Amino acid sequence: MSRLGTIGARLYRGEIGYDFVAKRKFWYGVSILITIAAIVGLAVRGLNMGIEFKGGAVFTTPKTSVSVTQVQETATETSGHHAIVQKLGNGTLRIQVSELDTQQANTVQTELAKDLGIASEKINAELVGPSWGEEIANKAWTGLGVFMILVVIYLAIAFEWRMALAALIALIHDLTITVGVYALVGFEVTPGTVIGLLTILGYSLYDTVVVFDGLKEGAVGITKQTRFTYSELANRSLNGTLVRSINTTVVALLPVAGLLFIGGGFLGAGMLNDISLSLFVGLAAGAYSSIFIATPLVADLKERDPQMKALRKRVLAKRAAAERDGSPGTGSEDDAPDAPLGDPAAAGAGGGLVTPRADRGRGRSSGRRR
């Protein structure tokens, strides 16, 4: 078995663990800083809206050896607007010029044909009106709103309102970061971007719902024991699905990274850039938020409940009494809803990888009959 597989098996069996919930304030701070950077980038730089949202013309040339710079200068000077030129993988050029009417588009097409030394009919020209992009954007906003409402209702029914609220905050966190990255890197926002943003919504919730499901099962009868607090139980559920979440995210990111860095970077496929960047950032942000935001936030909200406050007092009081008596203080095995992930006291104090103490057999005879 590989080292990662061994670690995953030990996490699942509860032999080791990392206390994410105990360090939640640190992760909250990191997320707030990243979100602020995304919002500032969005406010200062703004989104580079594609021609589908602003209107204009798109010209596609046959395979040519003329440089991108030369074609860009010709299109910009002729139209009076900044032209965006992309060299596609098959050697053709894609020229976008915003805010052009039919007559201006014909003039640009003619000048481009002269520059390339071909007939103007060989250059494919398409006029795009801004109303089409506006319609797409409105439908996307509507779909996003309906999706979030349905998600909140479903999670509130299937789990509880605290988990629904935490999942919604994590989802908004992922979308804000993804849109902010688009503003910072200056990638063009096209209908492909909108598709990518809507696609990551499900991915962002997948890991979160998996952890919530384990937490819901583990929390059954939690007030009847004095071994774990709710936060410690939430941390156990998170560690139990950690390796699976990482593996799922990595497997999903690999093909998306291929689209982004190979398809978009080397082959120059513009549409691949638009959709793959949103998928790449959204998947990474979704995996991060499910581990460092959603579950710790649920624990924070749940610990405000009077029953969970009373449980925490009982657990801490029992541990304090056990420390005074010099005993392990983890309670009997029948108190725990499941096998322990690790020593809760050690996990809460150190916040790192912990290994449970070998309590079993302490103070007992070797089992030999005399």
C-alpha positions as CSV (number, residue, x, y, z in Angstrom):
1,M,0.0,0.0,0.0
2,S,1.3,3.5,-0.8
3,R,2.1,6.0,1.9
4,L,-0.9,8.1,1.0
5,G,-3.1,5.0,1.2
6,T,-1.6,4.1,4.5
7,I,-2.3,7.5,5.9
8,G,-5.9,7.4,4.5
9,A,-6.5,4.0,6.2
10,R,-5.2,5.3,9.5
11,L,-7.3,8.4,9.2
12,Y,-10.4,6.3,8.5
13,R,-9.7,4.0,11.4
14,G,-9.1,7.0,13.7
15,E,-5.5,6.2,14.5
16,I,-4.3,9.7,13.5
17,G,-6.1,13.0,12.9
18,Y,-5.6,16.7,12.5
19,D,-7.7,19.1,14.5
20,F,-9.1,21.4,11.8
21,V,-11.9,22.7,14.0
22,A,-9.5,23.8,16.8
23,K,-7.7,26.1,14.3
24,R,-10.8,27.4,12.7
25,K,-10.1,31.1,13.5
26,F,-6.8,30.9,11.6
27,W,-8.6,29.4,8.5
28,Y,-11.4,31.9,8.8
29,G,-8.7,34.7,8.7
30,V,-7.1,33.1,5.6
31,S,-10.4,32.9,3.8
32,I,-11.3,36.5,4.7
33,L,-8.0,37.8,3.3
34,I,-8.5,35.8,0.1
35,T,-12.1,37.0,-0.3
36,I,-11.1,40.6,0.4
37,A,-8.3,40.3,-2.3
38,A,-10.9,38.9,-4.7
39,I,-13.4,41.7,-4.0
40,V,-10.7,44.4,-4.3
41,G,-9.6,43.0,-7.6
42,L,-13.2,42.9,-8.8
43,A,-13.7,46.5,-7.8
44,V,-10.4,47.9,-9.1
45,R,-9.9,45.9,-12.3
46,G,-13.4,44.8,-13.0
47,L,-14.4,41.9,-15.3
48,N,-13.2,41.8,-18.8
49,M,-16.5,41.2,-20.4
50,G,-16.4,39.3,-23.7
51,I,-17.8,40.5,-27.0
52,E,-21.0,38.4,-26.4
53,F,-21.9,40.8,-23.5
54,K,-20.7,44.1,-25.2
55,G,-21.6,43.4,-28.8
56,G,-19.3,43.7,-31.8
57,A,-17.8,41.5,-34.5
58,V,-15.7,38.3,-34.5
59,F,-13.5,37.6,-37.5
60,T,-11.9,34.2,-38.2
61,T,-9.1,34.0,-40.8
62,P,-7.8,31.1,-42.7
63,K,-4.4,29.6,-41.7
64,T,-1.8,32.4,-42.1
65,S,1.8,33.3,-41.3
66,V,1.0,36.9,-40.5
67,S,1.9,37.8,-37.0
68,V,-0.7,38.4,-34.3
69,T,0.7,41.9,-33.6
70,Q,0.4,43.0,-37.2
71,V,-3.2,41.9,-37.4
72,Q,-4.1,43.5,-34.1
73,E,-2.7,46.8,-35.2
74,T,-4.6,46.7,-38.5
75,A,-7.9,45.8,-36.8
76,T,-7.4,48.5,-34.0
77,E,-6.5,51.3,-36.4
78,T,-9.4,50.5,-38.8
79,S,-12.1,50.1,-36.2
80,G,-11.0,52.7,-33.7
81,H,-11.5,50.1,-30.9
82,H,-9.1,47.8,-29.2
83,A,-8.9,44.4,-31.0
84,I,-8.2,41.1,-29.3
85,V,-6.4,38.6,-31.5
86,Q,-5.9,34.9,-30.6
87,K,-3.9,32.4,-32.6
88,L,-5.7,29.1,-32.7
89,G,-4.1,25.7,-32.7
90,N,-4.7,25.2,-36.5
91,G,-2.8,28.4,-37.4
92,T,-5.9,30.5,-37.9
93,L,-6.6,33.8,-36.2
94,R,-9.6,34.9,-34.2
95,I,-10.1,38.7,-34.0
96,Q,-12.6,40.3,-31.7
97,V,-13.6,44.0,-32.0
98,S,-16.3,45.3,-29.7
99,E,-19.0,47.9,-30.5
100,L,-19.0,47.6,-34.3
101,D,-22.0,48.0,-36.6
102,T,-22.4,46.2,-39.9
103,Q,-20.7,48.9,-42.0
104,Q,-17.7,49.2,-39.7
105,A,-17.4,45.4,-39.6
106,N,-17.3,45.3,-43.5
107,T,-14.5,47.9,-43.5
108,V,-12.4,45.9,-40.9
109,Q,-13.0,42.7,-42.9
110,T,-11.7,44.4,-46.1
111,E,-8.6,45.8,-44.4
112,L,-7.8,42.5,-42.8
113,A,-8.1,40.8,-46.2
114,K,-5.6,43.2,-47.7
115,D,-3.2,42.7,-44.8
116,L,-3.4,38.9,-45.1
117,G,-3.3,39.0,-48.9
118,I,-6.5,37.0,-49.4
119,A,-10.0,37.7,-50.6
120,S,-12.3,39.3,-48.0
121,E,-14.8,36.4,-48.5
122,K,-12.4,34.0,-47.0
123,I,-12.6,35.8,-43.7
124,N,-15.6,34.7,-41.7
125,A,-17.3,37.6,-40.0
126,E,-20.0,37.3,-37.3
127,L,-21.8,40.2,-35.7
128,V,-22.9,39.8,-32.1
129,G,-25.5,42.0,-30.4
130,P,-25.2,42.8,-26.7
131,S,-28.8,41.8,-26.0
132,W,-27.9,38.1,-26.5
133,G,-25.2,38.3,-23.8
134,E,-27.5,40.2,-21.5
135,E,-30.1,37.5,-21.8
136,I,-27.6,34.8,-21.0
137,A,-26.4,36.7,-18.0
138,N,-29.9,37.2,-16.7
139,K,-30.7,33.5,-17.1
140,A,-27.5,32.7,-15.3
141,W,-28.4,34.9,-12.3
142,T,-31.8,33.4,-12.2
143,G,-30.4,29.9,-12.3
144,L,-27.9,30.8,-9.5
145,G,-30.6,32.2,-7.3
146,V,-33.0,29.2,-7.8
147,F,-30.1,26.8,-7.2
148,M,-29.1,28.4,-3.9
149,I,-32.7,28.5,-2.6
150,L,-33.2,24.8,-3.5
151,V,-29.9,23.8,-1.9
152,V,-30.7,25.7,1.3
153,I,-34.1,24.1,1.5
154,Y,-32.8,20.6,0.8
155,L,-29.9,20.8,3.3
156,A,-32.2,22.2,6.0
157,I,-34.6,19.3,5.5
158,A,-32.0,16.5,5.0
159,F,-29.7,17.8,7.8
160,E,-30.4,21.0,9.7
161,W,-30.5,24.8,9.2
162,R,-27.0,25.3,10.6
163,M,-25.5,23.0,7.9
164,A,-27.6,24.7,5.2
165,L,-26.3,28.1,6.3
166,A,-22.7,26.9,6.5
167,A,-22.9,25.3,3.0
168,L,-24.4,28.5,1.6
169,I,-21.6,30.6,3.0
170,A,-19.0,28.2,1.6
171,L,-20.7,28.4,-1.8
172,I,-20.7,32.2,-1.8
173,H,-17.0,32.1,-0.7
174,D,-16.2,29.8,-3.7
175,L,-18.0,31.9,-6.3
176,T,-16.5,35.2,-5.0
177,I,-13.0,33.8,-5.2
178,T,-13.5,32.4,-8.7
179,V,-14.9,35.7,-10.0
180,G,-12.2,37.6,-8.3
181,V,-9.5,35.5,-9.9
182,Y,-11.1,36.3,-13.3
183,A,-10.8,40.0,-12.5
184,L,-7.2,39.7,-11.3
185,V,-5.8,37.7,-14.2
186,G,-7.9,39.6,-16.8
187,F,-9.4,36.6,-18.5
188,E,-12.3,37.3,-20.8
189,V,-15.8,36.5,-19.4
190,T,-17.7,34.7,-22.0
191,P,-20.8,32.3,-22.0
192,G,-18.2,29.6,-21.4
193,T,-17.3,31.3,-18.2
194,V,-20.9,31.4,-17.1
195,I,-21.2,27.7,-17.8
196,G,-18.1,27.0,-15.8
197,L,-19.4,29.0,-12.8
198,L,-22.7,27.2,-12.8
199,T,-20.9,23.8,-13.1
200,I,-18.7,24.3,-10.1
201,L,-21.8,24.8,-7.8
202,G,-22.3,21.1,-7.5
203,Y,-18.6,20.3,-7.1
204,S,-18.4,22.9,-4.3
205,L,-21.1,21.1,-2.3
206,Y,-20.1,17.5,-2.9
207,D,-17.4,17.2,-0.3
208,T,-19.3,19.4,2.1
209,V,-22.4,17.2,2.0
210,V,-20.3,14.0,2.4
211,V,-18.8,15.4,5.7
212,F,-22.2,16.6,6.8
213,D,-23.7,13.1,6.3
214,G,-21.0,11.5,8.4
215,L,-21.4,14.2,11.0
216,K,-25.2,13.7,11.1
217,E,-24.8,9.9,11.7
218,G,-22.1,10.3,14.3
219,A,-24.1,12.9,16.2
220,V,-26.9,10.5,17.0
221,G,-27.1,10.2,20.7
222,I,-24.2,12.5,21.3
223,T,-25.7,14.1,24.4
224,K,-25.8,10.6,26.1
225,Q,-22.0,10.3,26.3
226,T,-19.3,12.4,27.9
227,R,-16.3,11.4,25.7
228,F,-16.5,14.0,22.9
229,T,-17.8,17.5,22.4
230,Y,-19.7,18.3,19.2
231,S,-16.6,20.1,17.7
232,E,-14.5,17.0,18.3
233,L,-17.1,14.8,16.7
234,A,-17.2,17.2,13.7
235,N,-13.4,17.0,13.4
236,R,-13.6,13.2,13.5
237,S,-16.1,13.2,10.6
238,L,-13.9,15.6,8.7
239,N,-10.8,13.5,9.1
240,G,-12.7,10.4,8.2
241,T,-13.4,11.8,4.7
242,L,-10.3,13.9,4.3
243,V,-8.3,11.6,2.0
244,R,-11.3,10.7,-0.1
245,S,-12.0,14.5,-0.6
246,I,-8.4,15.1,-1.6
247,N,-8.3,12.2,-4.0
248,T,-11.6,13.3,-5.6
249,T,-10.4,16.8,-6.0
250,V,-7.1,15.9,-7.5
251,V,-8.7,13.5,-10.0
252,A,-11.2,16.2,-11.0
253,L,-8.4,18.9,-11.3
254,L,-6.1,16.9,-13.5
255,P,-8.2,17.0,-16.7
256,V,-9.3,20.6,-16.0
257,A,-5.6,21.5,-15.6
258,G,-4.9,19.8,-19.0
259,L,-7.6,22.0,-20.6
260,L,-6.3,25.1,-19.0
261,F,-2.6,24.8,-19.4
262,I,-2.3,22.7,-22.4
263,G,-5.4,23.3,-24.4
264,G,-5.7,27.0,-23.5
265,G,-2.0,27.8,-23.1
266,F,-0.2,25.9,-25.8
267,L,-2.9,25.3,-28.3
268,G,-4.4,28.7,-27.9
269,A,-8.0,27.6,-27.7
270,G,-9.8,30.6,-26.3
271,M,-13.0,28.9,-25.3
272,L,-11.1,26.3,-23.3
273,N,-9.5,29.1,-21.2
274,D,-12.9,30.6,-20.4
275,I,-14.5,27.5,-19.0
276,S,-11.4,25.7,-17.6
277,L,-10.2,28.6,-15.4
278,S,-13.5,28.8,-13.7
279,L,-13.6,25.1,-13.2
280,F,-10.0,24.9,-11.9
281,V,-10.4,27.7,-9.4
282,G,-13.9,26.6,-8.4
283,L,-12.9,23.0,-7.7
284,A,-9.9,24.1,-5.7
285,A,-11.9,26.6,-3.7
286,G,-14.7,24.1,-3.2
287,A,-12.3,21.5,-1.7
288,Y,-10.8,24.2,0.6
289,S,-14.1,25.5,1.8
290,S,-15.5,22.1,2.6
291,I,-12.6,21.3,4.9
292,F,-11.7,24.7,6.4
293,I,-14.9,26.7,6.3
294,A,-18.1,24.7,6.1
295,T,-17.5,22.0,8.8
296,P,-15.8,24.3,11.4
297,L,-18.6,26.8,10.8
298,V,-21.2,24.2,11.6
299,A,-19.3,23.3,14.8
300,D,-19.3,27.0,15.8
301,L,-23.0,27.4,15.2
302,K,-23.8,24.1,16.9
303,E,-21.8,24.8,20.0
304,R,-24.1,27.8,20.7
305,D,-26.9,25.3,21.3
306,P,-27.7,24.9,25.0
307,Q,-27.5,21.1,24.8
308,M,-24.1,21.3,23.2
309,K,-22.9,23.9,25.8
310,A,-24.0,21.5,28.6
311,L,-22.3,18.6,26.9
312,R,-19.1,20.5,26.6
313,K,-19.2,21.4,30.3
314,R,-19.7,17.7,31.2
315,V,-16.9,16.5,28.9
316,L,-14.5,19.1,30.2
317,A,-15.5,18.5,33.8
318,K,-15.0,14.7,33.4
319,R,-11.5,15.2,31.9
320,A,-10.5,17.6,34.6
321,A,-11.6,15.1,37.3
322,A,-9.7,12.4,35.5
323,E,-6.6,14.4,35.3
324,R,-6.8,15.1,39.0
325,D,-7.2,11.4,39.7
326,G,-4.4,10.5,37.3
327,S,-6.5,8.4,35.0
328,P,-6.7,8.7,31.2
329,G,-10.0,10.5,31.4
330,T,-11.5,9.4,28.1
331,G,-14.4,7.6,29.7
332,S,-15.5,4.1,29.1
333,E,-15.7,2.6,25.7
334,D,-19.5,2.4,25.9
335,D,-19.7,6.2,26.3
336,A,-18.4,6.9,22.7
337,P,-20.7,6.8,19.7
338,D,-17.8,5.3,17.7
339,A,-14.2,4.4,18.0
340,P,-12.1,7.4,19.0
341,L,-10.1,9.3,16.4
342,G,-7.5,10.3,18.9
343,D,-7.0,11.8,22.3
344,P,-9.4,14.8,22.3
345,A,-7.4,16.7,24.9
346,A,-4.2,16.3,22.9
347,A,-5.9,17.3,19.6
348,G,-7.5,20.4,21.1
349,A,-4.2,21.5,22.6
350,G,-1.9,20.9,19.8
351,G,-4.1,21.1,16.7
352,G,-1.8,18.8,14.8
353,L,-1.6,15.1,13.9
354,V,-2.4,13.1,17.0
355,T,-2.2,9.5,17.9
356,P,-4.5,7.9,20.5
357,R,-3.0,6.7,23.7
358,A,-3.0,3.0,24.4
359,D,-5.4,3.2,27.3
360,R,-6.7,-0.3,26.8
361,G,-5.0,-2.7,29.3
362,R,-3.6,0.0,31.6
363,G,-3.9,-1.0,35.2
364,R,-5.0,-4.5,34.2
365,S,-3.4,-7.8,34.8
366,S,-1.6,-9.5,31.9
367,G,-4.4,-12.0,31.7
368,R,-2.3,-14.9,33.1
369,R,-4.0,-17.0,35.7
370,R,-2.0,-17.6,38.9
